[in-house]
């Protein structure tokens, strides 16, 4: 079995842990990849989510091979067998350990964002990772939560090497896996998408989990925003023009009608916007994508309104075929575009699309369809930006795109870069540009890479939208 994404893996793992629902449970994810899996587990169990900070001590000349691990609370695990085979002495171990201790402290400060640890004493603690290979990190995590007073320790992962499970059971009261293959070369072989999880995504998921816990405990929220989400388009339009809406710097939660369903979204309209940008996320993501939200914040600082929304309902997401149905996703984008034309605050604004991964294909397909409409002033698309996109999935319609299109790809994302080069040759009906971010991989998780993407997108949309926006207001 191959998991589609960490989200898919987390949902499957959550189903295996259903027997713990209703108990006094805390879910702790091993960052970074274990947090998106743990987020889905915590949601399935209605449990709080935290991180357990553990750092692998890698062999100096082969960092992926663990010779030990350290964890919060001063926990230290040494793999004597690896040390012996790798011929690493105490000084070599101590040097790597010192570096990892600094990184552990940095991550603890960043991920929790000032929030205290969730108390574990006397509770059932579920430790979640995206996969277990050697088990050193998982063992250190078990010891760390025991040191914090956990009453029962459950170790859970979508996949774990079968020959490690007996050792893991020596530290955990229960070990739960969706898969336990005998042949195990690496965790990534069990995922269709195993891109690195950036720090920003971990921080965002923990913040969302904390907010969900507070909302569940208090039952309170902003009345205007809650009502806007319930009422959908008409109420959201009212909120957008009122002094208390997004024009005052707030984000309003909205519901967009499309294909007999309602799609949840966030609409932000700054004072005197020069245009509006609709975001189309990639497979396995949502309107909560920390990368898209970062870009949206950058666009907002340049005076652009933004709409981040879910292209599919939760039920629809369960069918992987929907996730890659570019025609369906493009129709959802066009529905959101039509909806924005009914919202007074955005009705007259020039409109652009920002697409990531498969969402970029949907954006280009929707732009091509909009260009063929008999009334382009209603659903016209003025500019498109693709981040790490798959424009090849919209191959047939690329010549019909009329909106100026910017393709942004990481220099190390070699396969996608080649696909974008070929796709640009097909964009014969519009202005197009390919920008390569040196040293960046598919998710632009490297230092400064996402900032470069956001700046490129901002400049492209400002150049192609805001002058038109000022002309509309005049």
C-alpha positions as CSV (number, residue, x, y, z in Angstrom):
1,X,0.0,0.0,0.0
2,X,1.2,3.5,-0.9
3,X,0.0,6.5,1.0
4,X,-0.9,9.5,-1.1
5,X,0.3,12.1,1.4
6,X,0.9,12.4,5.1
7,X,-2.7,13.7,5.4
8,X,-4.0,10.4,3.9
9,X,-1.6,8.4,6.1
10,X,-2.8,10.3,9.2
11,X,-6.5,9.6,8.4
12,X,-5.8,5.9,8.0
13,X,-3.8,5.8,11.2
14,X,-6.5,7.6,13.1
15,X,-9.0,4.9,12.1
16,X,-6.6,2.3,13.6
17,X,-6.6,4.2,16.9
18,X,-10.4,4.7,17.2
19,X,-10.4,2.5,20.3
20,X,-8.7,5.3,22.2
21,X,-11.4,7.9,21.4
22,X,-13.0,9.2,24.6
23,X,-10.0,8.5,26.8
24,X,-7.7,11.1,28.4
25,X,-5.4,11.2,25.3
26,X,-2.7,13.6,24.1
27,X,-1.3,13.2,20.7
28,X,2.4,14.3,20.2
29,X,3.9,14.4,16.8
30,X,7.6,14.0,16.0
31,X,8.5,17.0,13.9
32,X,8.5,17.6,11.2
33,X,6.9,14.8,9.2
34,X,5.0,13.3,12.2
35,X,3.0,16.5,12.9
36,X,0.8,16.5,9.8
37,X,0.1,12.8,10.5
38,X,-0.5,13.5,14.1
39,X,-2.8,16.4,13.3
40,X,-5.2,14.0,11.5
41,X,-4.9,11.5,14.3
42,X,-5.8,14.2,16.9
43,X,-8.7,15.4,14.9
44,X,-10.0,11.8,14.5
45,X,-9.8,11.2,18.3
46,X,-10.9,14.7,19.4
47,X,-7.6,15.0,21.3
48,X,-5.1,17.8,21.8
49,X,-1.9,17.9,19.8
50,X,1.6,18.9,20.8
51,X,5.1,18.0,19.6
52,X,7.7,15.8,21.2
53,X,11.1,17.2,20.4
54,X,13.6,14.5,19.5
55,X,16.8,14.9,17.5
56,X,18.6,12.1,15.8
57,X,22.3,11.8,16.3
58,X,23.5,10.8,12.9
59,X,26.8,9.2,12.0
60,X,29.1,12.1,10.9
61,X,29.8,10.7,7.4
62,X,26.3,9.3,6.9
63,X,23.8,11.6,8.8
64,X,20.7,9.6,7.9
65,X,22.1,6.6,9.9
66,X,21.2,7.1,13.6
67,X,23.8,6.3,16.2
68,X,21.5,7.7,18.9
69,X,19.0,10.4,19.8
70,X,18.3,13.1,22.3
71,X,14.9,14.4,23.5
72,X,13.3,17.1,25.7
73,X,13.9,16.5,29.4
74,X,17.5,15.5,29.0
75,X,16.7,12.1,27.5
76,X,19.7,10.5,25.7
77,X,19.7,7.2,23.7
78,X,22.8,5.6,22.3
79,X,22.9,2.9,19.6
80,X,26.0,1.0,20.6
81,X,25.9,-1.3,17.7
82,X,25.9,1.6,15.2
83,X,28.7,3.3,17.0
84,X,30.8,0.1,16.9
85,X,30.1,-0.5,13.2
86,X,30.7,3.1,12.2
87,X,33.9,3.4,14.3
88,X,32.7,6.6,16.0
89,X,34.2,7.4,19.4
90,X,32.9,9.4,22.3
91,X,34.3,12.7,21.0
92,X,32.7,12.3,17.6
93,X,29.3,11.5,19.2
94,X,29.5,14.4,21.6
95,X,30.3,16.8,18.7
96,X,27.2,15.8,16.8
97,X,25.1,15.7,20.0
98,X,26.0,19.4,20.8
99,X,24.9,20.6,17.4
100,X,21.6,18.7,17.7
101,X,20.9,20.0,21.2
102,X,21.0,23.6,19.8
103,X,18.6,22.7,17.0
104,X,16.3,20.9,19.5
105,X,16.0,24.1,21.6
106,X,15.4,26.2,18.5
107,X,12.6,24.0,17.3
108,X,11.0,23.9,20.7
109,X,10.8,27.7,20.8
110,X,9.6,28.1,17.2
111,X,7.0,25.3,17.0
112,X,5.2,26.1,20.3
113,X,5.3,29.8,19.5
114,X,5.2,30.7,23.2
115,X,2.6,28.1,24.2
116,X,3.6,25.8,27.2
117,X,3.8,22.1,26.8
118,X,0.6,20.2,27.2
119,X,0.8,18.3,30.5
120,X,1.3,14.5,30.0
121,X,1.3,13.3,33.6
122,X,-1.3,10.5,34.2
123,X,-2.5,10.5,30.6
124,X,-2.4,8.2,27.6
125,X,0.2,9.7,25.2
126,X,0.2,8.7,21.5
127,X,3.5,9.4,19.8
128,X,3.1,9.8,16.1
129,X,5.7,9.8,13.3
130,X,5.3,9.5,9.5
131,X,7.3,6.3,9.6
132,X,9.8,4.3,11.7
133,X,13.0,2.9,10.2
134,X,15.7,2.3,12.8
135,X,13.5,3.3,15.8
136,X,16.1,5.4,17.7
137,X,14.0,8.5,17.5
138,X,10.9,6.7,18.5
139,X,12.6,5.1,21.5
140,X,13.9,8.5,22.7
141,X,10.4,9.9,22.4
142,X,9.0,7.1,24.5
143,X,11.5,7.8,27.2
144,X,10.8,11.5,27.0
145,X,7.1,11.2,27.6
146,X,7.6,8.6,30.3
147,X,9.9,11.2,32.0
148,X,7.0,13.7,31.8
149,X,4.7,11.3,33.7
150,X,2.7,9.6,30.9
151,X,0.6,6.8,32.3
152,X,0.4,4.9,29.0
153,X,2.5,5.2,25.9
154,X,1.2,4.3,22.4
155,X,3.6,4.5,19.5
156,X,1.8,5.0,16.2
157,X,3.1,5.3,12.6
158,X,1.6,4.6,9.2
159,X,4.5,2.4,8.4
160,X,7.3,0.7,10.4
161,X,10.0,-1.8,9.7
162,X,8.7,-5.2,10.9
163,X,12.0,-6.2,12.5
164,X,12.0,-3.1,14.8
165,X,8.5,-3.6,16.3
166,X,9.5,-6.0,19.0
167,X,12.2,-3.6,20.2
168,X,9.7,-0.7,20.2
169,X,7.3,-2.7,22.3
170,X,10.0,-2.8,25.0
171,X,9.4,0.9,25.5
172,X,5.8,1.5,24.4
173,X,2.7,-0.1,25.9
174,X,1.2,-0.5,22.4
175,X,2.6,-0.1,18.9
176,X,0.1,0.6,16.1
177,X,1.0,0.6,12.4
178,X,-1.0,0.6,9.2
179,X,1.8,-1.3,7.5
180,X,4.8,-3.3,8.8
181,X,6.7,-4.6,5.8
182,X,9.5,-7.1,6.0
183,X,11.3,-5.4,3.2
184,X,12.1,-1.8,4.2
185,X,14.5,0.5,2.4
186,X,13.1,3.9,3.4
187,X,10.0,5.6,4.6
188,X,9.6,7.6,1.4
189,X,9.0,4.5,-0.7
190,X,5.6,4.1,1.0
191,X,4.4,7.6,0.0
192,X,3.4,9.0,-3.4
193,X,4.2,12.5,-2.0
194,X,7.0,12.6,0.6
195,X,8.2,16.1,0.2
196,X,9.8,17.7,3.2
197,X,7.5,19.3,5.8
198,X,8.6,22.9,6.4
199,X,8.8,24.5,9.8
200,X,6.0,26.9,8.8
201,X,3.6,24.0,8.3
202,X,4.4,22.4,11.7
203,X,3.9,25.8,13.4
204,X,0.6,26.4,11.6
205,X,-0.8,22.9,12.3
206,X,0.0,23.3,16.1
207,X,-1.5,26.7,16.1
208,X,-4.7,25.4,14.4
209,X,-4.9,22.5,16.9
210,X,-4.5,24.8,19.8
211,X,-7.2,27.1,18.5
212,X,-9.5,24.2,17.9
213,X,-9.0,23.1,21.5
214,X,-9.8,26.6,22.8
215,X,-12.9,26.9,20.6
216,X,-14.1,23.5,21.8
217,X,-13.7,24.5,25.4
218,X,-15.3,27.9,25.2
219,X,-17.8,27.6,22.4
220,X,-17.0,31.3,21.6
221,X,-16.0,33.1,18.4
222,X,-16.5,36.2,16.4
223,X,-20.3,36.4,15.7
224,X,-19.9,38.2,12.4
225,X,-17.5,35.7,11.0
226,X,-19.5,32.7,12.2
227,X,-22.6,34.1,10.7
228,X,-20.8,34.8,7.4
229,X,-19.6,31.2,7.2
230,X,-23.2,30.0,7.8
231,X,-24.9,32.4,5.5
232,X,-22.5,32.0,2.6
233,X,-22.2,34.5,-0.3
234,X,-24.7,37.2,0.5
235,X,-23.7,37.6,4.1
236,X,-20.0,37.4,3.2
237,X,-20.5,40.2,0.7
238,X,-22.1,42.4,3.4
239,X,-19.2,41.6,5.8
240,X,-16.7,42.6,3.1
241,X,-18.0,46.1,2.7
242,X,-18.8,46.8,6.4
243,X,-16.3,48.6,8.5
244,X,-15.9,45.5,10.6
245,X,-15.0,43.1,7.7
246,X,-11.8,42.3,5.9
247,X,-11.5,45.9,4.7
248,X,-10.5,46.7,8.3
249,X,-7.7,44.1,8.1
250,X,-9.6,41.0,9.2
251,X,-10.2,37.8,7.4
252,X,-13.8,36.6,6.9
253,X,-14.7,33.0,6.7
254,X,-17.0,32.4,3.7
255,X,-18.9,29.5,2.0
256,X,-18.8,29.4,-1.8
257,X,-21.6,27.5,-3.6
258,X,-20.3,25.2,-6.3
259,X,-21.7,21.9,-7.8
260,X,-24.4,21.6,-5.1
261,X,-21.8,21.8,-2.3
262,X,-20.4,24.7,-0.3
263,X,-16.7,25.2,-0.2
264,X,-15.1,26.8,2.9
265,X,-12.8,29.7,2.4
266,X,-11.2,32.8,3.8
267,X,-11.6,36.2,2.1
268,X,-9.4,39.1,2.9
269,X,-9.9,42.6,1.4
270,X,-7.5,45.4,2.4
271,X,-8.5,49.0,2.1
272,X,-8.7,50.2,-1.5
273,X,-7.6,46.9,-3.1
274,X,-6.0,47.0,-6.5
275,X,-7.0,43.4,-7.4
276,X,-8.0,40.1,-6.0
277,X,-6.1,36.8,-6.2
278,X,-7.7,33.4,-5.8
279,X,-5.5,30.6,-4.5
280,X,-5.7,27.0,-5.9
281,X,-3.8,24.6,-3.5
282,X,-2.2,21.4,-4.6
283,X,-3.1,17.8,-3.8
284,X,-3.1,16.8,-0.2
285,X,-3.3,20.5,0.9
286,X,-6.1,22.9,1.7
287,X,-6.9,26.6,2.3
288,X,-4.8,26.2,5.5
289,X,-1.6,25.6,3.5
290,X,1.1,27.6,5.4
291,X,3.0,28.3,2.2
292,X,0.0,29.8,0.4
293,X,-1.0,31.8,3.5
294,X,2.5,33.2,3.6
295,X,2.2,34.3,-0.1
296,X,-1.3,35.7,0.6
297,X,0.1,37.8,3.4
298,X,2.7,39.2,1.1
299,X,0.1,40.0,-1.5
300,X,-2.1,41.7,1.1
301,X,0.8,43.9,2.1
302,X,0.9,45.1,-1.5
303,X,-2.8,46.0,-1.5
304,X,-4.3,42.9,-3.0
305,X,-7.4,41.0,-1.8
306,X,-7.0,37.3,-1.5
307,X,-9.4,34.3,-1.4
308,X,-8.1,31.0,-0.1
309,X,-10.7,28.2,-0.3
310,X,-11.0,24.4,-0.3
311,X,-11.4,23.1,-3.8
312,X,-13.1,20.0,-2.5
313,X,-15.2,19.0,0.5
314,X,-13.8,16.6,3.1
315,X,-15.9,13.8,1.6
316,X,-14.7,14.5,-1.9
317,X,-11.1,14.5,-0.8
318,X,-11.4,10.9,0.2
319,X,-11.6,10.0,-3.5
320,X,-8.0,10.4,-4.8
321,X,-9.5,10.7,-8.3
322,X,-11.1,14.0,-7.4
323,X,-7.8,15.4,-6.1
324,X,-6.3,14.9,-9.6
325,X,-9.4,15.8,-11.6
326,X,-8.2,19.0,-13.2
327,X,-11.5,19.6,-14.9
328,X,-13.4,19.4,-11.6
329,X,-10.9,21.7,-9.9
330,X,-11.0,24.2,-12.7
331,X,-14.8,24.4,-12.4
332,X,-14.5,25.1,-8.7
333,X,-12.1,28.0,-9.5
334,X,-14.6,29.4,-12.0
335,X,-17.4,29.0,-9.4
336,X,-15.3,31.0,-6.9
337,X,-14.5,33.6,-9.6
338,X,-18.3,34.0,-10.3
339,X,-19.0,34.2,-6.6
340,X,-16.4,37.0,-6.2
341,X,-18.2,39.0,-8.9
342,X,-21.3,39.0,-6.6
343,X,-19.4,40.3,-3.6
344,X,-19.5,44.1,-3.6
345,X,-16.0,44.6,-2.3
346,X,-14.4,42.5,-5.1
347,X,-17.0,42.6,-7.9
348,X,-15.1,45.2,-10.1
349,X,-11.5,44.1,-9.2
350,X,-9.1,42.6,-11.8
351,X,-8.6,39.0,-10.8
352,X,-5.6,36.6,-10.8
353,X,-5.0,33.0,-9.9
354,X,-2.1,31.6,-7.8
355,X,-1.8,27.9,-8.2
356,X,0.5,25.4,-6.5
357,X,1.3,21.9,-7.8
358,X,-1.9,20.4,-9.3
359,X,-3.7,23.6,-8.4
360,X,-1.5,25.4,-11.0
361,X,-3.0,23.1,-13.7
362,X,-6.5,23.9,-12.5
363,X,-5.7,27.6,-12.5
364,X,-4.4,27.5,-16.1
365,X,-7.4,25.3,-17.2
366,X,-9.8,27.8,-15.6
367,X,-8.0,30.8,-17.2
368,X,-8.3,29.1,-20.6
369,X,-12.0,28.5,-20.0
370,X,-12.5,32.1,-18.8
371,X,-10.9,33.4,-21.9
372,X,-13.4,31.6,-24.1
373,X,-16.5,32.9,-22.2
374,X,-18.9,35.2,-24.1
375,X,-18.9,37.7,-21.2
376,X,-15.2,38.0,-20.2
377,X,-15.8,41.0,-18.0
378,X,-17.7,38.6,-15.6
379,X,-15.2,35.8,-15.2
380,X,-12.0,37.1,-17.0
381,X,-8.6,36.2,-15.5
382,X,-6.0,38.9,-15.8
383,X,-2.8,37.0,-14.5
384,X,-1.7,33.6,-13.3
385,X,1.2,32.5,-11.1
386,X,2.3,28.9,-10.7
387,X,4.4,27.8,-7.7
388,X,6.1,24.4,-8.3
389,X,3.2,23.7,-10.6
390,X,2.2,20.9,-12.8
391,X,1.1,22.8,-16.0
392,X,1.6,19.6,-18.0
393,X,-1.7,18.3,-16.4
394,X,-3.5,21.1,-18.4
395,X,-1.4,20.3,-21.5
396,X,-4.3,20.4,-24.1
397,X,-5.6,23.8,-23.1
398,X,-2.3,25.7,-22.5
399,X,-2.4,27.4,-26.0
400,X,-5.8,28.8,-25.1
401,X,-4.6,30.7,-22.0
402,X,-4.6,34.5,-22.5
403,X,-3.7,35.6,-19.0
404,X,0.0,36.6,-18.5
405,X,1.5,33.6,-16.7
406,X,4.5,33.3,-14.4
407,X,6.0,29.9,-13.7
408,X,8.1,29.6,-10.5
409,X,10.1,26.4,-10.0
410,X,12.9,25.4,-7.6
411,X,16.2,24.8,-9.2
412,X,16.6,21.4,-7.5
413,X,13.1,20.3,-8.5
414,X,14.5,18.9,-11.7
415,X,11.6,16.8,-13.0
416,X,9.0,19.6,-12.4
417,X,11.4,22.1,-13.9
418,X,11.6,20.2,-17.1
419,X,7.8,19.9,-17.2
420,X,7.5,23.6,-16.8
421,X,10.0,24.3,-19.6
422,X,8.0,22.2,-22.0
423,X,4.7,23.7,-20.8
424,X,6.0,27.3,-21.3
425,X,6.5,26.4,-25.0
426,X,2.8,25.6,-25.2
427,X,1.8,29.0,-23.7
428,X,1.7,30.5,-27.2
429,X,-1.3,32.8,-26.6
430,X,-0.1,34.8,-23.6
431,X,2.9,36.5,-22.1
432,X,4.8,34.0,-20.0
433,X,8.0,33.8,-17.9
434,X,9.8,31.0,-16.1
435,X,11.6,32.0,-12.9
436,X,14.0,29.4,-11.3
437,X,14.7,29.8,-7.6
438,X,18.3,28.5,-7.1
439,X,18.8,25.8,-4.5
440,X,15.1,25.3,-3.9
441,X,13.2,22.0,-3.9
442,X,9.5,21.4,-4.7
443,X,8.0,22.9,-1.5
444,X,10.5,25.8,-1.3
445,X,11.3,24.9,2.3
446,X,14.9,26.2,2.1
447,X,15.8,29.5,3.8
448,X,14.6,32.4,1.8
449,X,13.1,30.3,-1.0
450,X,9.4,30.9,-0.1
451,X,10.1,34.6,0.4
452,X,11.5,34.7,-3.1
453,X,8.4,33.0,-4.5
454,X,6.2,35.5,-2.6
455,X,8.1,38.5,-3.9
456,X,7.9,37.2,-7.5
457,X,4.2,36.6,-7.2
458,X,3.6,40.0,-5.7
459,X,5.5,41.8,-8.4
460,X,3.7,39.9,-11.2
461,X,0.3,40.6,-9.8
462,X,1.0,44.2,-9.0
463,X,2.3,44.7,-12.6
464,X,-0.7,43.0,-14.2
465,X,-3.6,43.7,-11.8
466,X,-3.2,47.0,-9.9
467,X,-3.1,49.5,-12.7
468,X,-6.3,47.9,-14.0
469,X,-7.7,48.0,-10.5
470,X,-7.0,51.8,-10.2
471,X,-8.6,52.3,-13.6
472,X,-11.8,50.5,-12.5
473,X,-12.0,52.6,-9.3
474,X,-11.5,55.8,-11.4
